[in-house]
Structure formats: C-alpha cells, structure tokens
Amino acid sequence: MPLTTQDLQAACPQPDGEHPSGIASALRADTLADSVVILLVLTVVQRLIGFCRAVLFCRWLDPGQLGQWDMAFSFLMLAAPLSILALSSSFGRYVEHYCKRGQLRAYLRRTAVSCAFLAVLAFLIISLGRPWFSQLIFGSPDQTGLVSLLAGSLVVVIAVNYFIDLLTAMRNIRLLSLMHLFNSLAFAVLGICLLLGWRQTAVSVVIAYAGACCLTALGVAWIWRASWHAIPVNTKPLSQRAYWSKVIPYVGWISLASLMANLFAIVDRYMIIHHSPVDTAGALAMVGQYHSSRVVPMLLLSIALMLGGMITPHLSHDWEAGRRDRVGMRLNLFMKLLGFALSGAAVLVLFAAPLLFGVAFQGKFAGGLAVLPWTLIYCIWFGMAMVADNYLLCAEKARLITLALVIGLVVNIGLNLVLLPRLGLLGAVLATTVANLLAMLLICLFAFLLGFRIDAGTRLVLMAPLALCAGPLPATVVLLAIAVEAVRSDRLLSQEEKHQLAEIWLLYRERFLATGLARPLAMISRPSRY
C-alpha cells in the first residue's frame, strides 16, 4: 500500500509530539512495544528459516568450501557500509530531524543519489583489482571469478542495507520484518536449489545470496516508489553545505565505527587465513570449522543487532524532546531483558549442541563444537555492546564507539598473534572473546561518562554469559538465581521497571483477549472429561 502524507506525519511526529490518529497504511510508524513484539514474532520465523538453511549448508559443503563462503560473506558485510561511507546509517538519527524542518524529501533524495554513485564506484574498484582482493579475502590470487561475483553482489547488498536503514528510521517494523523474512526465505530456496541442482560449492551460495538480495531490493523499491510522491514537498530548501555539514561529521564516525565493528567481527578469520601455521586449504578448512560453531551464536547476535537498531529512532525521539533520563531508563531495562534472554537461549544451545553437531552436521565439525561456548559468550557481548552504543549515538559521540572498537581490534590482533600458533582455532576464539569483553566495557564506560547510569542489574546481566564456559548446568543455575533475585527484590529490576513490564503485559493480554482467540485456545487446552 502506498505511503500517504498522514503516514509520513506518523513517522515524523509533529512539533507538539502528537501523532495523527486513524493511520491505516502498512507503512505507519510502530510504537516501541509494538516494534519489539512484531519483530520478535517475525524474527522467530525468519531465524528458523535461517537456521535450517545454515544446517543444510554445513551438511552439503565440506569445511574448505564452507570456509570460503564464510570469507566471502564476511567481505560483503565489511565492504557494504564502507563503500557508501555509511551514509544511510544517518537515517535513524536524522529522518525526524529533517522531517520536522520540512526537508525530508531533499534529504532522502540526496542520500540515495550519493549511495548509488558510491556503490557503482566500489563495483569498478573491486572488478579492476580482482587478483589483489582474491589474495586478501581467500589467501590466494586464484579466486578472481568468485571476486567478480562478490563485486556484483556488493551492489545489491548496499541497496538492501539502504532500505533496512530507511524502514528502521521510519519505525515501520512490520515492513522491515517482512523484508528480512522474504530475504531469508529467498536465500534458502535459491541456495538449496543451486546446491542440489548445480554445484555444492561456495560459488552457488554467493549467487543465491546475491539473487535473494536483488529480489528483496526490487520488491521494497517498488513499494517505496509508489509511496515517494506522498512525502510532503520541501517547505525549506536544503543546501548542499547544510546537508553535508550536518551528515558528514555523524556518518564519518559511523563509517569508521562500522569499519571497526566489521573488522572486529572478522579479524580472527583473516588472521587464520594469513597467519595460521597451515596452508591455504587447511586455513579455509579451519575457518569452516569456526563457521559451524557460529551458526547458532550468530543467530542470537543478529537478533540483538536488529533490536538494537530498532530502538535507535525511539531513543533519538526521547533525546530530541529533552527526555534524557527516559533514554537511560529505557536503555537499562532493554539491556537487562535482552541480555538475560540471550544468555538463556545460549544455555539451551549448549544442551542441544551434541545433537546439532553429531546428527545435523554429521560429525564433521568437532573443532567447532569444542569452541562453541566461547563463540556464544563473545557473540552475546558484542550484541550487548551494539545495544549500549545507542546512548553514544543519541549524544552524537559515535567516535567513542570507534575508539572502543579500535582498542578491541588491536587487542584481538595482538592476542591472535600469540595464541593462534599455539592453540590453533581455540586461540583465535579466546582472543576474540577477550577483545569483545574489552570493547563492551569501554562503550559502557564512555556512555557512563556522558550521563548513562548503568544500574547493578544491567552490570550483572552483562557478566552472566561468563557462566557458559562452565557448561550448561552451572549456567542454568546462575540464570535461575538471577531470575529469582529479580522477582524477589528491587536490586535487579526496580519497582518502576516492574510496573512498566506489568503494564505492557496487561496491554498485550487485553489485545489478545480482544482478538477472540483466547476462548478457543482455552477450550483446546482444557482437559477432556472422558
């Protein structure tokens, strides 16, 4: 359904903070509570599809080809935001800013044109430098054909990321979640078809991923094309100087932060490719083992990143309105709930790990099973760091995020140089775990210095993942103790936070009862008399 003028008003609050009522379009803005519920419901389906797809890829690809796909995907995730200088990342911070000033149309048009130009430039650079990029990504200059595929894939990945940032800024979580769901489903279908019907290599997976991103970008572009004319005409001109002087300082640090974050996420695998004491084939196989240990932890991390990105416009709205205490309160509660949920999910993963690696992965990835607890720990910590950095983003101090990641990156590289030759894959994972802990603590420290009061409950939840290294049973005991303490006292959850959670529960309970589904479900679950 096309976007109406009222929808844009809903996405961009009026100066008095009121939202027009009666919005029926699918592209309306969602509240924070609605956003969490919608995103979680659709994410369950999407992640189930992604998990099944990852399991099948691990079954059908040998460790070397799986490692090659891992390196290819990591490069795309690194290059996509870097190629466009993370311009679209400014949407979450400035869509509301320019909307209130009647300059939204000019802002979006200028950003889209800049991103398109930079994407084409990146394609040309990679295509002309294929041997060099092949050596960088795969440790060998022989993969120029695959690099050509990556150059084309990069363009459509940039387009998908653009629309993700745009829909997140508009707070349209329904369409954003459906977009993720369609992309995941298309990738799974195309990947399975190509692996079964063509070749069981990394090339098939790259083509499938590029095809899924292309279909997703085209679909969302069609919806947005029909909605573009509903955006109010600019009431004030937006000069080039005013645009770039506002956006560049923000996206400059965001671009560096994105680069550091992605390097942070992949540096251990690049260290394995270029500094492990084995040949190229052995290094790629080691990366494949590592990939198997990250299948489920990366699902947890992606949920944390999606939720963390989703709350940015909501916190920015409070920040712009001068409610900075409310920003800290909401972020504290969000981090406690998310951190506890991620740790609980990680415990379940450890219980299911023997079945996953022994049956689903056909026993091919013993090395991945050995390092699984540590990958779970550092993925949770990285996700929580990317949630905590929302306070720094609202304060327009993205450079502090970059500083934290740079320090963590240097520590990661240094520890890898020491531990990788001695401990192999375990050494690389331990180095990454320490680096993630350090980066998370630094981001929290910087936020604290800017006014974010991290309460005792949040600090405890941030350290809870450490229990995973002791095994699933000890970790279960730790989480149960935290849950009991949160219920019985006010040290972990304050009375105000408990009151907020109770209100949200009652609200959605009333909505559920209003749907008419409660009575049929009660009748189904009621024990029979016979």
C-alpha positions in Angstrom: 0.0 0.0 0.0 1.5 3.4 -0.9 2.7 5.8 1.8 0.3 8.6 2.4 1.0 12.1 3.7 -0.6 11.1 7.0 1.8 8.1 7.2 4.8 10.4 6.9 3.3 12.5 9.7 3.0 9.4 11.8 6.6 8.5 11.1 7.7 12.1 11.8 6.0 13.5 14.9 4.6 17.0 14.8 6.3 19.7 16.9 3.9 19.2 19.8 4.7 15.4 19.8 1.2 14.4 18.7 0.7 11.7 16.1 -2.3 11.8 13.8 -4.8 9.1 14.5 -6.6 6.8 12.2 -3.4 5.7 10.3 -4.3 2.6 8.4 -1.4 2.3 6.0 1.1 -0.6 6.2 3.9 2.0 6.3 2.9 3.6 9.5 5.2 4.1 12.5 5.0 1.5 15.3 5.4 2.1 19.0 8.5 0.7 20.7 6.5 -2.0 22.5 4.7 -2.9 19.2 8.0 -2.9 17.4 9.5 -5.4 19.8 6.5 -7.8 19.6 6.3 -7.6 15.8 10.0 -8.0 15.3 10.2 -11.0 17.7 7.3 -12.8 16.2 8.5 -12.5 12.6 12.1 -13.0 13.6 11.3 -16.4 15.1 10.1 -17.5 11.6 13.0 -15.8 9.8 15.6 -17.3 12.2 14.1 -20.7 11.9 14.4 -20.5 8.1 18.0 -19.2 8.5 18.9 -21.9 11.0 17.6 -24.7 8.7 19.4 -23.1 5.8 22.7 -22.9 7.7 22.4 -26.6 8.8 21.9 -27.7 5.3 24.9 -25.7 4.1 27.0 -27.3 6.8 25.8 -30.8 5.7 26.4 -30.3 2.0 29.6 -28.2 1.9 32.9 -29.6 3.0 34.9 -27.5 5.6 37.0 -25.8 2.9 34.0 -24.7 0.8 32.2 -23.6 3.9 35.2 -21.6 5.0 35.3 -20.0 1.5 31.7 -18.9 1.8 32.3 -17.6 5.3 35.1 -15.4 4.0 33.0 -14.2 1.0 30.1 -13.3 3.2 32.4 -11.5 5.7 33.8 -9.4 2.9 30.3 -8.3 1.8 29.4 -7.3 5.3 32.6 -5.4 5.7 32.6 -3.7 2.3 28.8 -2.7 2.0 28.8 0.1 4.7 32.3 1.1 4.0 31.7 1.6 0.2 29.0 4.2 0.8 30.6 5.7 3.8 27.6 4.5 5.9 25.5 7.4 4.6 22.2 5.5 5.0 23.0 4.9 8.7 22.2 8.6 9.3 18.5 7.9 8.7 18.0 6.6 12.3 19.3 9.9 13.7 18.2 12.5 11.2 15.0 11.4 9.5 13.0 13.0 12.3 15.3 16.0 12.3 14.7 16.8 8.7 11.1 15.8 8.8 10.3 18.4 11.5 12.1 21.1 9.3 10.2 20.2 6.1 13.3 18.9 4.3 12.8 15.2 4.4 12.3 14.8 0.6 15.6 16.6 -0.2 17.4 14.7 2.5 16.3 11.2 1.2 16.9 12.1 -2.4 20.4 13.4 -1.8 21.4 10.4 0.3 20.0 7.9 -2.3 21.9 9.5 -5.2 25.2 9.6 -3.2 24.8 5.9 -2.2 24.1 4.9 -5.8 27.2 6.7 -7.1 29.5 5.2 -4.4 28.1 1.7 -5.0 29.0 1.8 -8.7 32.5 3.2 -7.8 33.0 0.2 -5.4 32.0 -2.2 -8.1 34.5 -0.8 -10.5 37.4 -0.8 -8.0 36.8 -4.4 -7.0 36.4 -5.6 -10.6 39.7 -4.0 -11.6 41.6 -5.3 -8.6 40.4 -8.9 -8.6 43.7 -10.6 -8.0 44.5 -8.4 -5.1 41.1 -8.8 -3.5 41.3 -12.6 -4.1 44.6 -12.7 -2.1 43.1 -10.6 0.6 39.9 -12.5 1.1 40.9 -16.1 0.3 44.6 -16.1 0.8 45.2 -17.0 -2.8 45.1 -15.0 -6.1 43.3 -17.8 -7.9 39.7 -16.9 -6.9 39.2 -14.0 -9.3 35.9 -15.4 -10.7 34.5 -15.5 -7.2 35.7 -12.0 -6.6 33.8 -10.8 -9.7 30.6 -12.3 -8.2 31.3 -10.5 -5.0 31.6 -7.2 -6.8 28.2 -7.6 -8.3 26.7 -8.9 -5.1 28.0 -5.9 -3.2 25.8 -3.5 -5.2 22.5 -5.3 -4.3 23.7 -5.8 -0.7 24.1 -2.0 -0.5 20.6 -1.5 -1.8 19.1 -3.8 0.8 21.0 -2.1 3.6 19.7 1.3 2.4 16.1 0.1 2.7 16.7 -1.5 6.0 18.1 1.8 7.4 15.2 3.7 5.9 12.4 1.5 7.2 14.1 1.4 10.6 14.2 5.2 10.8 10.5 5.4 9.7 9.8 2.9 12.6 7.9 0.7 10.2 8.8 -2.6 11.9 6.1 -4.6 10.1 7.5 -4.0 6.6 11.1 -4.2 7.8 10.4 -7.6 9.4 8.7 -8.9 6.3 11.6 -7.7 4.3 14.0 -9.7 6.4 11.7 -12.7 6.3 11.4 -12.6 2.5 15.2 -12.2 2.1 15.9 -15.1 4.3 13.3 -17.3 2.6 14.6 -16.4 -0.9 18.2 -17.1 0.1 17.2 -20.5 1.5 15.2 -21.5 -1.6 17.8 -20.3 -4.1 20.7 -21.8 -2.1 19.1 -25.2 -1.8 18.2 -25.3 -5.5 21.7 -24.3 -6.6 23.5 -26.7 -4.2 21.3 -29.6 -5.2 20.8 -28.9 -8.8 24.2 -27.3 -9.8 27.4 -27.4 -7.7 28.0 -27.9 -4.0 30.5 -25.0 -3.7 30.7 -21.6 -2.3 30.0 -20.1 -5.7 26.4 -21.5 -5.6 25.9 -19.9 -2.2 27.2 -16.5 -3.2 24.9 -16.5 -6.3 21.9 -17.5 -4.1 22.6 -14.7 -1.6 23.0 -12.1 -4.4 19.8 -13.2 -6.0 17.9 -13.0 -2.8 19.2 -9.5 -2.1 18.3 -8.4 -5.6 14.7 -9.7 -5.3 14.3 -8.1 -1.9 15.7 -4.7 -3.0 13.4 -4.7 -6.1 10.3 -5.5 -4.1 10.9 -2.9 -1.5 11.9 -0.3 -4.1 8.6 -0.8 -5.9 6.7 -0.2 -2.6 8.8 2.9 -1.9 8.5 4.2 -5.4 4.7 4.2 -5.1 5.0 6.0 -1.8 7.6 8.6 -2.7 5.0 11.1 -4.0 3.2 11.1 -0.7 6.2 12.7 1.1 5.4 16.4 1.7 7.1 18.9 -0.6 10.0 20.6 1.0 9.0 23.7 2.9 12.6 24.9 3.2 15.5 24.4 0.8 18.3 22.1 1.9 21.6 23.5 0.6 24.5 21.2 -0.1 26.6 22.8 2.5 23.9 22.4 5.2 23.3 18.8 4.3 27.0 17.7 4.2 28.0 19.8 7.2 25.3 18.0 9.2 25.6 14.5 7.9 29.3 14.1 7.3 30.5 14.5 10.9 28.0 12.0 12.0 28.4 9.4 9.2 32.2 9.9 9.2 32.4 8.5 12.7 29.7 6.0 12.0 31.6 4.8 8.9 34.7 4.3 11.0 32.7 2.6 13.7 31.1 0.3 11.1 34.5 -0.5 9.6 35.9 -1.2 13.1 32.8 -3.3 14.0 33.1 -5.4 10.9 36.9 -5.8 11.2 36.3 -6.6 14.8 33.9 -9.4 13.7 36.1 -10.9 11.0 39.7 -10.2 12.1 40.1 -13.6 13.7 39.2 -15.4 10.4 41.6 -13.2 8.5 44.3 -14.0 11.0 43.5 -17.7 10.4 43.8 -17.2 6.6 47.0 -15.2 6.7 48.8 -16.2 9.9 47.9 -19.8 10.9 50.7 -22.4 10.6 48.9 -24.3 7.9 48.5 -24.0 4.1 45.6 -22.1 2.4 43.4 -25.2 2.1 44.0 -26.0 5.8 43.3 -22.4 6.8 40.0 -22.4 4.9 39.0 -25.7 6.5 39.8 -24.2 9.9 37.5 -21.3 9.0 34.8 -23.8 8.1 35.1 -25.4 11.5 34.9 -22.0 13.0 31.8 -21.2 10.9 30.0 -24.3 12.3 30.5 -23.0 15.8 29.0 -19.6 14.9 25.8 -20.9 13.2 23.6 -20.5 16.3 25.5 -17.8 18.1 25.3 -15.6 15.0 21.5 -16.0 15.1 21.5 -14.7 18.6 23.8 -11.8 17.6 21.6 -10.9 14.7 18.6 -10.6 16.9 20.5 -8.4 19.3 21.7 -6.2 16.4 18.2 -5.9 14.9 16.6 -5.0 18.2 19.4 -2.6 18.9 19.0 -0.8 15.6 15.2 -0.8 16.1 15.3 1.2 19.3 17.6 3.9 18.0 14.8 6.1 16.5 12.7 5.7 19.7 15.6 6.8 21.9 16.5 9.5 19.5 12.9 10.8 19.7 13.2 11.0 23.5 16.6 12.6 23.3 15.4 15.3 20.8 12.5 16.0 23.2 14.9 16.6 26.1 13.9 13.4 28.0 17.4 12.1 28.5 16.6 10.4 31.8 14.0 8.4 30.0 16.6 7.4 27.4 18.8 5.9 30.2 15.9 4.2 31.9 14.6 2.6 28.7 18.0 1.5 27.7 18.8 0.0 31.1 15.6 -2.1 31.0 16.1 -3.1 27.4 19.7 -4.3 28.1 18.6 -6.3 31.1 15.8 -8.1 29.3 17.7 -8.7 26.1 20.9 -9.8 27.9 19.0 -12.3 30.1 17.1 -13.7 27.1 20.3 -14.1 25.1 22.1 -15.9 27.9 19.0 -18.2 28.4 19.0 -19.0 24.7 22.7 -19.8 24.8 22.2 -22.3 27.6 19.6 -24.1 25.5 22.1 -24.2 22.6 24.7 -25.9 24.8 22.2 -28.5 25.9 21.4 -29.2 22.2 24.9 -29.0 20.9 25.7 -32.7 20.8 22.6 -33.4 18.8 23.3 -30.4 16.5 27.0 -31.3 15.8 26.6 -35.1 15.9 23.5 -35.5 13.8 22.6 -32.3 11.9 26.3 -31.6 11.0 27.1 -35.3 10.5 30.0 -35.2 13.0 32.2 -33.2 10.5 32.9 -30.2 12.8 34.4 -31.5 16.1 36.6 -28.4 16.2 33.5 -26.1 16.0 31.9 -28.0 18.9 34.9 -27.5 21.1 34.9 -23.7 20.9 31.1 -23.3 20.9 30.8 -21.9 24.5 33.3 -19.2 23.8 31.6 -18.2 20.5 28.3 -17.9 22.4 29.9 -15.7 25.0 31.5 -13.2 22.7 28.6 -13.0 20.3 26.3 -12.0 23.3 28.9 -9.5 24.5 29.2 -8.0 21.0 25.5 -7.7 20.7 25.1 -6.0 24.0 27.9 -3.6 23.1 26.0 -2.6 20.0 22.9 -2.0 22.0 24.7 0.1 24.7 26.2 2.3 22.0 22.7 3.7 21.3 23.4 6.2 24.1 26.6 7.4 22.4 24.7 7.6 19.0 22.0 9.8 20.6 24.7 12.0 22.1 26.3 12.2 18.7 29.5 10.7 20.1 30.0 7.9 17.6 33.7 8.5 17.6 33.8 7.0 21.1 32.3 3.8 19.7 35.1 3.8 17.1 37.7 4.3 19.8 36.4 1.3 21.8 36.4 -0.9 18.7 39.9 0.2 17.7 41.3 -0.7 21.1 39.5 -4.0 21.0 40.7 -4.7 17.4 44.3 -4.0 18.4 44.0 -6.4 21.4 42.3 -9.0 19.2 45.2 -8.9 16.6 47.9 -9.0 19.3 46.3 -11.9 21.2 45.8 -13.8 17.9 49.5 -13.4 17.0 50.3 -15.0 20.4 47.6 -17.6 20.8 46.8 -18.7 17.2 50.1 -20.5 16.6 50.0 -22.2 20.0 46.3 -23.1 20.4 45.0 -23.1 16.8 41.3 -22.3 16.5 40.8 -22.1 20.3 43.4 -19.4 20.5 41.7 -17.3 17.8 38.3 -17.6 19.6 39.8 -16.8 23.0 41.5 -13.7 21.6 38.1 -12.6 20.1 36.3 -13.2 23.4 38.7 -11.0 25.4 38.5 -8.3 22.7 34.7 -8.3 22.8 34.6 -8.0 26.6 37.0 -5.1 26.5 35.1 -3.3 23.8 31.8 -3.7 25.6 33.2 -2.4 28.9 34.7 0.6 27.1 31.4 1.5 25.4 29.6 1.3 28.7 32.3 3.4 30.4 32.0 6.1 27.7 28.2 6.1 28.0 28.5 6.4 31.8 30.8 9.4 31.4 28.2 11.1 29.2 25.4 10.5 31.8 24.2 7.0 31.3 23.7 5.4 34.7 24.2 1.7 34.3 22.5 0.1 37.2 23.5 -3.0 39.2 21.1 -5.3 37.4 22.4 -4.3 34.0 26.0 -4.9 35.1 25.1 -8.3 36.5 23.3 -9.4 33.3 26.3 -8.2 31.2 28.6 -10.6 33.1 26.2 -13.5 33.2 27.4 -15.1 29.9 30.7 -16.0 31.6 28.8 -18.9 33.2 28.5 -20.5 29.8 32.2 -21.6 29.8 31.4 -23.8 32.9 28.8 -25.8 31.0 25.1 -25.8 30.6 24.1 -26.9 34.1 26.2 -24.3 36.0 25.0 -21.6 33.6 21.4 -22.7 34.2 21.9 -22.3 38.0 23.3 -18.9 37.6 20.4 -17.7 35.4 17.8 -19.1 37.7 19.5 -17.3 40.7 19.4 -14.0 38.7 15.7 -14.6 37.8 14.7 -15.3 41.4 16.6 -12.2 42.7 14.9 -10.0 40.1 11.5 -11.2 41.2 12.1 -11.1 45.0 14.0 -7.8 45.3 14.3 -4.4 43.6 18.1 -4.6 43.1 18.0 -6.0 39.6 14.6 -4.7 38.5 13.3 -1.5 40.1 9.7 -1.1 41.1 9.2 1.4 38.2 10.6 -1.2 35.8 8.4 -3.9 37.1 5.4 -1.6 36.8 6.3 -0.9 33.2 6.6 -4.6 32.4 3.3 -5.2 34.1 1.6 -2.5 32.1 3.0 -3.9 28.9 1.8 -7.4 29.9 -1.7 -6.2 30.6 -1.8 -4.2 27.4 -1.0 -7.2 25.2 -3.2 -9.5 27.3 -6.1 -7.2 26.6 -5.2 -7.2 22.9 -5.0 -10.9 22.9 -8.4 -11.3 24.6 -9.9 -8.8 22.1 -8.9 -10.9 19.1 -11.3 -13.7 20.2 -8.6 -16.3 20.2 -8.3 -16.7 24.0 -11.6 -18.7 24.4 -10.9 -21.2 21.5 -7.4 -21.8 22.8 -8.7 -22.3 26.4 -11.2 -24.9 25.1 -8.4 -26.7 23.2 -6.1 -26.8 26.2 -8.9 -27.8 28.7 -8.6 -31.4 29.8 -11.3 -33.7 28.4 -13.8 -35.3 30.9 -13.8 -38.5 29.0 
